[in-house]
Amino acid sequence: MSKELPQAQSVEEVFALYDRHGEVYYGEGINQNQHAVQCAELAELEGASPALVVATLLHDVGHLLHLDLGLEHNQDVDDDHEATGAKYLAKVFPPEVTRAIAMHVTAKRYRCAVEPEYFGTLTEASVLSLAVQGGPLNAEETARFERNPGSQDALALREWDDRGKSLELSNRTPRDYFELAMSVAR
């Protein structure tokens, strides 16, 4: 990647990415803002901690950062959006937020490895991205994921990520979560 990836300096800077690029559709029939809000709403409904709700809202921020930097998306190449997003957020949010974001793709790969029926629930876009993200984890990777203290939060985020793709849209926007994000920021 030729451009240096920045780190966010404030919660406002993070939410401004959603203001600028959140209306972009990403292959699921809804835009980034709608997906983010649906995922966060699911997390709230299921009693997730404030940090995990914020992580769920911001889990795809790496995609928006790539758009902001003018980097082209190629569905045949893994853009590593989970690591990019977690690194981007690291100065602003604690590990309780960034760890789940960093692990949400690995959680999909894990579920594909240990739950044979899970693959059949993935959308076409998720199947395509799984292939470039490395496919199901191997036995060693699976064991490492299971030992990671953040694996349960990552699996929860993954579940909400998979379900947060409804064409029935919420009336909320990412900005509705700004105060919550401020409450968990560093």
C-alpha positions, 0 to 999 in steps of 0.5 A: 500500500503506497499511502501511509494509514493514519490513526484517528485523533478523536471520536469526531474524526472517526464519525466524520468518516461515516458522514463522508463515506457511509452512504457507499454501498458495499455489496450487501444491498445496504450502505455502510451506515445502515450496516453499522447501525443494524449491527449496533442495534443487534448488539444493544438488543442482546445486552452487549457492553457499551464497548462492544456496541461501539466495536460493532458499530465501527467494525468496518471503519477500515473500509471507510478509511480506505475510501477516504484515502482514495484507495481502490477496492479490489474484491480479489485482494484482502484489504485487511480492513479489520487490522486497518480499522483497529489500528486507526482506532487504537489512539481513541478507543481501548482494547475492549473496542479495537480487539473485537474489530481486529478479530471479526474476520478471523471469527468468520474464518473460525466459524467456517472451520468449526461449524460446517453449517455456518458457511451456508449462511454466508451472503455471496459477498461474505463467501467472496471475501472469505476466499481472499481472507484465507478461507477457514482456519486450520487446526493450529489457527483454530486453537490459537483463536480459541485461546485468545481472550477476545475470541468471545467478543469477536464471535458475538460481533461476527454474529451481529455483522452477519445479521446486520444486512437487512433491507428493512432499514433503521431510522438511526444513524451512526451519529446516534451512537456518538455519545456512547462512543465518547463514553468508552473512548480513552 
